[in-house]
Amino acid sequence: MSVINIMLGRKSVIENIFVLILMFTTWWKSIDSSCPKGKWECLRGKMCITKENVCNGKKDCGDGSDEDSTMCSQWDCTAGRWKCHDGLQCIHEGYVCDGCLDGSTSIRCRQREKDKDKRCNDKSDEDPAMGAQWNCPLGYWKCHDGLQCISKSSRVSYTECYS
């Protein structure tokens, strides 16, 4: 069985053609991109965005190609980013297990909602089972509950930890 057959599986002919076009376009862009290093070229419109903005849950390209689910499922997150379990988003690793659930009212969580990064649509960034095994990134410490990470620079007290 060829690599192409394995990758395409049992999808419809139209889906297979789309996947092949997307794979070829992504490969070709890696060879012939008009964007500077560290940037990603939108599929239509000759627009360049930072690679951190690809698959971040927000459409930065006018054509939405930076959030295409087929492309994002194969995208490798850039350094300092974490891929949500559904494979469709990359979020800043400092937002993984940060205790900010939808509707949180703390100043820290409200500020996060203003940031460009979004939380995982599948909420895997706050999964307690994953949080128990998650090693906080450099510059963060783990709360007593063993599930949440808080920035060392913003730490005033343990009151920032939520249980």
C-alpha positions as CSV (number, residue, x, y, z in Angstrom):
1,M,0.0,0.0,0.0
2,S,1.5,3.4,-1.0
3,V,2.0,6.3,1.4
4,I,-0.7,8.3,-0.6
5,N,-3.2,5.5,-0.1
6,I,-2.5,5.4,3.6
7,M,-2.9,9.2,3.9
8,L,-6.1,9.4,1.9
9,G,-7.8,6.4,3.4
10,R,-11.5,6.0,2.6
11,K,-12.4,9.6,1.9
12,S,-14.6,10.7,-1.0
13,V,-12.9,11.5,-4.3
14,I,-13.5,15.2,-3.8
15,E,-12.0,15.1,-0.3
16,N,-9.0,13.2,-1.6
17,I,-8.4,15.7,-4.4
18,F,-8.7,18.6,-1.9
19,V,-6.2,16.9,0.5
20,L,-3.7,16.3,-2.4
21,I,-4.0,19.9,-3.6
22,L,-3.5,21.1,0.0
23,M,-0.5,18.8,0.4
24,F,1.0,20.0,-2.9
25,T,0.3,23.6,-2.2
26,T,1.9,23.4,1.3
27,W,4.9,21.6,-0.2
28,W,5.3,24.1,-3.0
29,K,5.0,27.0,-0.6
30,S,7.8,25.6,1.4
31,I,10.0,25.7,-1.7
32,D,8.7,28.9,-3.3
33,S,7.3,31.3,-0.7
34,S,7.4,35.0,-1.2
35,C,7.2,35.4,2.6
36,P,10.3,36.1,4.7
37,K,11.6,33.4,7.0
38,G,9.4,32.8,10.0
39,K,6.3,33.9,8.0
40,W,3.6,31.8,6.4
41,E,1.9,32.7,3.1
42,C,-1.9,32.6,3.0
43,L,-3.2,30.4,0.1
44,R,-4.9,33.3,-1.7
45,G,-4.1,37.0,-1.5
46,K,-0.3,36.9,-1.2
47,M,-0.5,37.8,2.5
48,C,2.1,36.8,5.0
49,I,1.4,36.1,8.7
50,T,3.7,34.9,11.5
51,K,3.8,31.1,11.9
52,E,2.5,31.6,15.5
53,N,-0.8,32.8,14.0
54,V,-1.3,29.6,11.9
55,C,-3.9,27.3,13.5
56,N,-4.3,29.6,16.6
57,G,-8.2,29.6,16.4
58,K,-8.4,33.0,14.8
59,K,-8.6,33.6,11.1
60,D,-5.7,35.9,10.2
61,C,-5.7,35.3,6.5
62,G,-8.6,36.9,4.6
63,D,-9.3,33.5,3.0
64,G,-9.2,31.7,6.3
65,S,-6.6,29.3,5.0
66,D,-4.5,29.6,8.2
67,E,-7.4,27.9,10.1
68,D,-8.2,25.1,7.5
69,S,-9.0,22.0,9.6
70,T,-7.2,19.6,7.1
71,M,-4.1,21.7,7.1
72,C,-4.2,22.4,10.9
73,S,-4.5,18.6,11.7
74,Q,-1.1,18.2,10.0
75,W,0.5,21.4,11.2
76,D,3.4,21.3,13.7
77,C,3.0,24.0,16.3
78,T,5.9,26.4,16.6
79,A,8.2,26.5,19.6
80,G,6.4,27.6,22.8
81,R,3.0,26.4,21.5
82,W,0.9,23.4,22.5
83,K,-1.4,21.5,20.2
84,C,-4.9,20.9,21.5
85,H,-6.1,17.3,21.6
86,D,-8.4,17.8,18.6
87,G,-5.3,18.6,16.6
88,L,-6.8,21.8,15.2
89,Q,-5.3,24.6,17.4
90,C,-2.0,25.7,18.8
91,I,-2.1,27.8,21.9
92,H,0.6,29.4,24.0
93,E,2.0,26.8,26.4
94,G,1.6,29.2,29.3
95,Y,-2.1,29.0,28.8
96,V,-2.2,25.2,29.3
97,C,-3.6,24.3,32.7
98,D,-3.8,27.9,33.8
99,G,-7.1,27.5,35.6
100,C,-8.9,29.9,33.3
101,L,-12.2,28.3,32.4
102,D,-14.8,29.9,30.2
103,G,-16.5,32.7,32.2
104,S,-13.6,33.1,34.8
105,T,-13.7,36.6,36.3
106,S,-10.2,36.9,37.7
107,I,-8.1,39.8,36.3
108,R,-5.6,37.3,34.9
109,C,-8.2,35.3,33.1
110,R,-10.0,38.4,31.8
111,Q,-6.7,39.7,30.4
112,R,-6.1,36.4,28.7
113,E,-9.4,36.7,26.9
114,K,-8.1,40.0,25.4
115,D,-4.9,38.3,24.2
116,K,-4.7,37.0,20.6
117,D,-4.4,33.4,21.7
118,K,-7.6,31.5,22.4
119,R,-8.1,28.5,24.6
120,C,-8.7,25.1,23.0
121,N,-12.1,24.8,21.5
122,D,-12.2,21.2,22.7
123,K,-11.1,22.5,26.3
124,S,-8.2,20.0,26.4
125,D,-6.0,22.8,27.7
126,E,-7.8,22.5,31.1
127,D,-8.3,18.7,31.2
128,P,-7.5,17.6,34.8
129,A,-6.1,14.2,33.7
130,M,-3.6,15.9,31.4
131,G,-2.9,18.7,33.9
132,A,-1.7,16.2,36.5
133,Q,1.0,15.1,34.1
134,W,1.8,18.5,32.5
135,N,5.1,20.0,33.3
136,C,4.7,23.8,33.5
137,P,6.8,25.7,31.0
138,L,9.9,27.7,32.0
139,G,8.8,30.8,34.0
140,Y,5.7,29.1,35.5
141,W,5.1,27.1,38.7
142,K,2.5,24.5,39.6
143,C,-0.2,25.2,42.1
144,H,-0.7,23.0,45.2
145,D,-3.6,21.2,43.4
146,G,-1.0,19.9,40.9
147,L,-3.3,20.8,38.0
148,Q,-2.6,24.5,37.3
149,C,0.4,26.5,36.2
150,I,0.8,30.2,37.1
151,S,3.3,32.7,35.7
152,K,6.1,33.3,38.2
153,S,6.2,37.0,37.1
154,S,2.5,37.6,38.0
155,R,2.5,35.5,41.2
156,V,1.5,37.5,44.2
157,S,0.1,34.6,46.3
158,Y,-1.5,31.2,46.0
159,T,-4.8,33.0,45.7
160,E,-4.2,33.0,41.9
161,C,-4.7,29.2,42.0
162,Y,-8.2,28.0,41.6
163,S,-9.5,24.6,42.7
